Amino acid sequence: MAKKRLNKIIRFLPSIIWMAIIFYFSSRQTTGIGTNATDRFYILKSFHLIEYAALAILLFFGYKKYKPAIITAYIYALTDEFHQTFIPGRTGRFRDTLIDLLGISIGLFVFSKIFSKKKFRI
């Protein structure tokens, strides 16, 4: 029983570490990113897509199912935006959670196409 619990913790450890990294960067101001408002927008929204695509894939390795990985990643996105409302110079926007959801969807879609069950046994 203890070995089973340890294996579960080990499966989720990468996603927990990734959540901590997201939390760290969400705690920082974004001044100085991009040379103009358009560049800044594309850079920051690209970060949203990439970080949440990665989180969803890592959560999939923990759960071994898509639905709980999607739900957990999106709930984390919602809490992350709420967290940003407390950071000077940052705002929490629902729009950003939708971009995160897009990243989650794209990440798991691409992952499922590259690593089909026939090619990669999870």
N, C-alpha and C positions, 0 to 999 in steps of 0.2 A: 504493500500500500504506500509506503514512504517513497519507494522508487517511482511509482506511478505519479505521485504528486511532484516529485523532483523533475521528472520528465516534462510534466505540464508546465512547470515554472520555466524550465529551460526553453520550451517551445515559444513561450510568450516573452521571454527576456529581450529579444531584439526589438519587438514592438514597444515594450516599456521604455527601453533606452531611446528609441526613436521619438516617442512621445515626450520624453524629457528634453530632447534636443529641440523639438518644436516649441515646447514651453519656454526654453531658454531664449530662442530667437524671437519669440513673441513678446518677451519681456524687454526687448531692446528697441530703441527708437530707430526709425528707418530714414532719418535725415542723411543726406549724402548719397543715397542710392539713385542712380540715373542722373543724366545731365539736364533733363527737362521732364515736364509732367507726363508726357506720352511714354518716354523711355521708362520712367519710374513705374508707371501703371503696368506696362508689359512685363517688366522685370519682377515686380512683386506678385503679380497674378500668376506668372510662370512658376514662381516659388510655391504658391498655393497648390497648383496642379501637381508638381513633382513631389512635394513633401507628403501630400495625402495619397497619391498613387502608391508611393513607397510604404506608407503606413498600412494601407489596405492589404497590400501583398504580404507584409510581415504579419498582420493579424490573421490572414488566411492560413499561414503556416501554423499559427497557434490553434485556431479553431478547426482547420481542415474543412471549412464550409464557407461558402460565399456570403450568405445572408447575415450571419452574426458579425463577419468581418466588416461588411458594409455598414451595418447599424452602429457598431462600436466606433468605427472611424468617423462616421458622421456626428455621433454624439460628442466625440472628442473635438471635432471641428466647431460645434456649437459652443462648447465650454471654452475653447481657445479664443473665440471671438469675444465672449463675455469677459474673459481674463484681460483682453486687450483694452477694454474700456477703462481699466484701472491704471494703464500705463500712459504717462505723459507723452503727448505727441502721437498717440495711437488711437484708433477708433475701432469699435467692434461693429461690423456690418454683416447683415444677413446675406447680402449679395456675395460676400466672400465665402460664406458657408456653402452657397450654391456652386461656386467655383471649386471649392474643396470636394463637393459631391461629384462634380464632373471629373476631377482628378481621380477620385476613388473609383469611379466607373471605368474610366479609360485604363487605369492601372490594372484593374482586375480583368478587363476585357482583353487587353494585350497579353497579360500573364496567361490567361486561359487559352489563348490562341497559340502562344509560343510553347507552353508546357501542357499540352493536352494529356489526359490520363494514359493515352496509348504510348506517349513518348516519355513521360516523367511520372513516376509513381510517388504520390505524396502520402 
